[in-house]
């Protein structure tokens, strides 16, 4: 068996980001986003070899995202540039209840992705293939592409990971629930957020939510609980992982950071609970700056904070 080229292959839609960092002037800071792209970058910053599968438009945002991937060490050799379809965009506003997203992504280059664009060799070259509810919500053909990628991964003995990431602006809950639950049934690692999971499962207790996804066939469930940390569960064991305390500014990319850090650390150690503890710290650190990408911590930052927390415990 040949050695995998990539630790992690993420599938979905990269986005240009406009973040309202100064409400008093109405100024927006340009950046980059898209949940699975953020995940790939977060994993790369932890030392994993990450690659991306999606599409970009022939525009400023697309070129900026590609430049970002090159700087971050994310392989983009299977990301085509469409001449007529644009790169998706989104805006982030910050209010009393947290961040609010608005999107300009209809007809985007990534939404044209379909199963016929899949490369069997690319899927087989990764240790883990990751996608999300958003990857499937952007179009019917993209939805089918994720299912196709997961099927190819299973055939090749490659692990699959799925973040439920529910966006009801993209599709109704009934359809989202059916598609996301079906995808989770094909995933080895399920990475739900608590608020999304309550809507998708109808359950409120974290342990019951973990049981639901384990019941669909997941080998590992890592349920993020916001400021309460996360719950990592396998069929044999589960552990509630407490968060660290930080001065949070913007949680835009925290869930994506958790995914990337969790998967990178799981690839490195093979220990889901060590990966959850590591990802807890990485995600918390990612809230200390504006935007989805800029505040994503690197391995040295995470390890230094973990060492500091260990000293406090003793």
Secondary structure, DSSP 8 states (H G I E B T S, - for coil): ----SEEEEEES--EEEEEEEETTTTEEEEEEE-HHHHHHHHHHHTT--EEEEEEEESSHHHHHHHHHHHHHT-EEEEEEEESSS--EEEEEEEETTEEEEEEE-TT-TGGG--GGG--HHHHHTEEEEEEEHHHHHT-HHHHHHHHHHHHHHHHHT-EEEEE----TTTS-HHHHHHHHHHHHTT-SEE--BHHHHHHHHS--SHHHHHHHHHHTT-SEEEEE-GGG-EEEE-SS-EEEE-------S--TTHHHHHHHHHHHHHHHH--HHHHHHHHHHHHHHGGGSSSSSTT---HHHHHHHHHHHHHHH-
